[in-house]
Amino acid sequence: MYLKSGRNLPNLETADFSMNKIEEKVVRRFVTADTTCKSISICKTGIEKAAYPGVEVFHCNGLGALVKRM
């Protein structure tokens, strides 16, 4: 619903999609639509790896990623 509205949340800096069933194309659309988002978490979403310009992505693929997320 948020993406369909065409609006963005001006104070949003981080979004956590962890442990949700979500497709990478939806995350990509979200990051593209909301230019204020600086970081996202995709732990346990089924999305292996993703990179988006200007957005820090936290994932749970390996010990280094888990430590960085903390």
Backbone as a printed PyTorch tensor [residue, N CA C, xyz], in Angstrom:
tensor([[[  0.8190,  -1.1810,   0.0000],
         [  0.0000,   0.0000,   0.0000],
         [  0.8740,   1.2590,   0.0000]],

        [[  1.9390,   1.2430,   0.8000],
         [  2.8520,   2.3840,   0.8640],
         [  3.4420,   2.6830,  -0.5050]],

        [[  3.8900,   1.6580,  -1.2140],
         [  4.4990,   1.8680,  -2.5250],
         [  3.4820,   2.3270,  -3.5520]],

        [[  2.2650,   1.8460,  -3.4520],
         [  1.2240,   2.2290,  -4.4030],
         [  0.8110,   3.6860,  -4.2400]],

        [[  0.9740,   4.2340,  -3.0460],
         [  0.5440,   5.6080,  -2.7900],
         [  1.4290,   6.6410,  -3.4800]],

        [[  2.6890,   6.2580,  -3.7580],
         [  3.6040,   7.1970,  -4.3930],
         [  4.2010,   8.2020,  -3.4250]],

        [[  3.9170,   8.0650,  -2.1480],
         [  4.4410,   8.9740,  -1.1280],
         [  5.7200,   8.4090,  -0.5340]],

        [[  6.4800,   9.2810,   0.1090],
         [  7.6200,   8.7840,   0.8740],
         [  7.5200,   9.3090,   2.2980]],

        [[  8.2860,   8.7040,   3.1730],
         [  8.3080,   9.1170,   4.5740],
         [  9.5600,   9.9490,   4.7750]],

        [[  9.4440,  11.2630,   4.9190],
         [ 10.6030,  12.1510,   4.9050],
         [ 11.6280,  11.9090,   6.0130]],

        [[ 11.2330,  11.3030,   7.1250],
         [ 12.1690,  11.0650,   8.2250],
         [ 12.6640,   9.6260,   8.2950]],

        [[ 12.2970,   8.8060,   7.3330],
         [ 12.6990,   7.4040,   7.3410],
         [ 14.1650,   7.2710,   6.9630]],

        [[ 14.9530,   6.6700,   7.8500],
         [ 16.3700,   6.4500,   7.5600],
         [ 16.7020,   4.9760,   7.4350]],

        [[ 15.9150,   4.1120,   8.0710],
         [ 16.1890,   2.6820,   8.0100],
         [ 14.8830,   1.8970,   7.9190]],

        [[ 14.9490,   0.7690,   7.2430],
         [ 13.7930,  -0.1160,   7.1140],
         [ 14.2510,  -1.5400,   7.3840]],

        [[ 13.4640,  -2.2700,   8.1340],
         [ 13.8150,  -3.6380,   8.4990],
         [ 12.7990,  -4.6010,   7.8890]],

        [[ 13.2500,  -5.3500,   6.8900],
         [ 12.4110,  -6.3460,   6.2360],
         [ 12.6970,  -7.7450,   6.7740]],

        [[ 13.5300,  -7.8530,   7.7880],
         [ 13.9720,  -9.1410,   8.3170],
         [ 12.8040, -10.0470,   8.6830]],

        [[ 13.0060, -11.3350,   8.3910],
         [ 12.0620, -12.3960,   8.7180],
         [ 10.6860, -12.1850,   8.0960]],

        [[ 10.6380, -11.5380,   6.9450],
         [  9.4040, -11.3660,   6.1930],
         [  9.5670, -12.0040,   4.8270]],

        [[  8.4850, -12.4940,   4.2990],
         [  8.5110, -13.0520,   2.9530],
         [  8.3320, -11.8790,   1.9870]],

        [[  9.4300, -11.4890,   1.3670],
         [  9.4110, -10.3350,   0.4700],
         [ 10.3550, -10.6020,  -0.6940]],

        [[  9.9750, -10.1610,  -1.8500],
         [ 10.7970, -10.3690,  -3.0390],
         [ 11.7850,  -9.2210,  -3.2030]],

        [[ 12.9110,  -9.5230,  -3.8180],
         [ 13.9530,  -8.5140,  -4.0290],
         [ 13.4340,  -7.3540,  -4.8610]],

        [[ 12.5640,  -7.6220,  -5.8230],
         [ 12.0540,  -6.5320,  -6.6710],
         [ 11.2190,  -5.5340,  -5.8610]],

        [[ 10.5560,  -6.0000,  -4.8110],
         [  9.7790,  -5.0990,  -3.9530],
         [ 10.7170,  -4.2300,  -3.1170]],

        [[ 11.7780,  -4.8400,  -2.5920],
         [ 12.7670,  -4.0750,  -1.8260],
         [ 13.4180,  -3.0340,  -2.7290]],

        [[ 13.7770,  -3.4340,  -3.9430],
         [ 14.3950,  -2.5090,  -4.9020],
         [ 13.4500,  -1.3430,  -5.1940]],

        [[ 12.1850,  -1.6470,  -5.3870],
         [ 11.1990,  -0.5940,  -5.6650],
         [ 11.0680,   0.3530,  -4.4650]],

        [[ 11.0710,  -0.2090,  -3.2690],
         [ 11.0000,   0.6010,  -2.0490],
         [ 12.1850,   1.5500,  -1.9520]],

        [[ 13.3910,   1.0140,  -2.1380],
         [ 14.6130,   1.8210,  -2.0310],
         [ 14.6360,   2.9060,  -3.1050]],

        [[ 14.1670,   2.5850,  -4.2780],
         [ 14.1220,   3.5590,  -5.3720],
         [ 13.0930,   4.6470,  -5.0890]],

        [[ 11.9560,   4.2680,  -4.5240],
         [ 10.8730,   5.2220,  -4.2690],
         [ 11.1630,   6.1370,  -3.0870]],

        [[ 11.8320,   5.6090,  -2.0620],
         [ 12.0740,   6.4000,  -0.8580],
         [ 13.5390,   6.8170,  -0.7940]],

        [[ 13.8220,   8.0140,  -1.2200],
         [ 15.2050,   8.4880,  -1.3360],
         [ 15.8410,   8.8600,   0.0040]],

        [[ 15.0730,   8.8690,   1.0990],
         [ 15.6450,   9.2160,   2.3990],
         [ 16.1960,   8.0030,   3.1430]],

        [[ 15.8770,   6.8090,   2.6950],
         [ 16.3040,   5.5850,   3.3710],
         [ 17.8110,   5.3860,   3.2010]],

        [[ 18.5160,   5.2220,   4.3410],
         [ 19.9720,   5.0750,   4.3140],
         [ 20.4190,   3.6370,   4.5320]],

        [[ 19.5770,   2.8210,   5.1760],
         [ 19.9560,   1.4260,   5.4120],
         [ 18.7160,   0.5410,   5.4880]],

        [[ 18.9060,  -0.7190,   5.0790],
         [ 17.8360,  -1.7050,   5.1650],
         [ 18.4110,  -3.0110,   5.6980]],

        [[ 17.5590,  -3.7880,   6.3240],
         [ 17.9430,  -5.1060,   6.8110],
         [ 17.1080,  -6.1450,   6.0750]],

        [[ 17.7830,  -7.1630,   5.5310],
         [ 17.0890,  -8.2160,   4.7900],
         [ 17.4110,  -9.6050,   5.3520]],

        [[ 17.6870,  -9.6910,   6.6530],
         [ 18.0000, -10.9770,   7.2870],
         [ 16.8120, -11.9300,   7.2080]],

        [[ 17.0950, -13.1500,   6.8420],
         [ 16.0980, -14.2230,   6.7760],
         [ 14.8990, -13.8710,   5.9050]],

        [[ 15.1360, -13.2060,   4.7880],
         [ 14.0620, -12.8960,   3.8490],
         [ 14.0970, -13.8100,   2.6360]],

        [[ 15.1860, -14.5330,   2.4760],
         [ 15.3530, -15.3510,   1.2830],
         [ 16.1200, -14.6150,   0.2010]],

        [[ 16.3720, -13.3440,   0.4060],
         [ 17.1750, -12.5670,  -0.5370],
         [ 18.6300, -12.8030,  -0.1630]],

        [[ 19.3740, -13.4070,  -1.0430],
         [ 20.7590, -13.7790,  -0.7380],
         [ 21.6470, -12.5550,  -0.5440]],

        [[ 21.7990, -11.7870,  -1.5720],
         [ 22.6260, -10.5800,  -1.5100],
         [ 21.9830,  -9.5290,  -2.3960]],

        [[ 22.0980,  -8.3160,  -1.9850],
         [ 21.5600,  -7.2190,  -2.7730],
         [ 22.3900,  -5.9760,  -2.4970]],

        [[ 22.4650,  -5.1100,  -3.4730],
         [ 23.1860,  -3.8450,  -3.3190],
         [ 22.3690,  -2.7470,  -3.9840]],

        [[ 22.2630,  -1.6460,  -3.2960],
         [ 21.5170,  -0.5030,  -3.8100],
         [ 22.3740,   0.7390,  -3.6060]],

        [[ 22.5360,   1.5550,  -4.6270],
         [ 23.3750,   2.7540,  -4.5160],
         [ 22.9050,   3.6740,  -3.3830]],

        [[ 23.8340,   4.0290,  -2.5070],
         [ 23.5330,   4.9570,  -1.4280],
         [ 22.8180,   4.3600,  -0.2300]],

        [[ 22.5990,   3.0420,  -0.2400],
         [ 21.8820,   2.3890,   0.8530],
         [ 22.7370,   1.2570,   1.4090]],

        [[ 22.9390,   1.2530,   2.7220],
         [ 23.6850,   0.1780,   3.3670],
         [ 22.7280,  -0.9890,   3.6010]],

        [[ 23.1470,  -2.1800,   3.1810],
         [ 22.2950,  -3.3650,   3.2810],
         [ 22.8810,  -4.3250,   4.3090]],

        [[ 22.0690,  -4.6910,   5.2920],
         [ 22.4780,  -5.6670,   6.2950],
         [ 21.7980,  -6.9870,   5.9770]],

        [[ 22.5850,  -8.0450,   5.9020],
         [ 22.0550,  -9.3810,   5.6490],
         [ 22.7000, -10.3450,   6.6300]],

        [[ 22.2290, -11.5420,   6.6970],
         [ 22.7350, -12.5340,   7.6600],
         [ 23.5170, -13.6300,   6.9670]],

        [[ 24.1830, -13.3220,   5.8940],
         [ 24.9610, -14.3100,   5.1550],
         [ 26.3840, -14.3240,   5.6750]],

        [[ 26.6030, -15.0480,   6.7570],
         [ 27.9460, -15.1560,   7.3150],
         [ 28.0900, -14.4030,   8.6220]],

        [[ 29.0950, -14.7790,   9.3730],
         [ 29.3410, -14.1990,  10.6860],
         [ 29.6680, -12.7080,  10.6160]],

        [[ 30.4350, -12.2990,   9.6120],
         [ 30.7920, -10.8870,   9.4640],
         [ 29.5740,  -9.9990,   9.3090]],

        [[ 28.6020, -10.4600,   8.5480],
         [ 27.3800,  -9.6810,   8.3450],
         [ 26.5760,  -9.5780,   9.6350]],

        [[ 26.5400, -10.6540,  10.4040],
         [ 25.8140, -10.6210,  11.6710],
         [ 26.4630,  -9.6650,  12.6650]],

        [[ 27.7780,  -9.7000,  12.7620],
         [ 28.4960,  -8.8160,  13.6770],
         [ 28.3010,  -7.3660,  13.2660]],

        [[ 28.3710,  -7.0910,  11.9730],
         [ 28.1940,  -5.7270,  11.4800],
         [ 26.7960,  -5.2190,  11.8090]],

        [[ 25.8060,  -6.0860,  11.7400],
         [ 24.4230,  -5.6910,  12.0000],
         [ 24.2230,  -5.2870,  13.4510]],

        [[ 24.9870,  -5.8940,  14.3480],
         [ 24.8480,  -5.5900,  15.7770],
         [ 25.3660,  -4.2070,  16.0180]]])
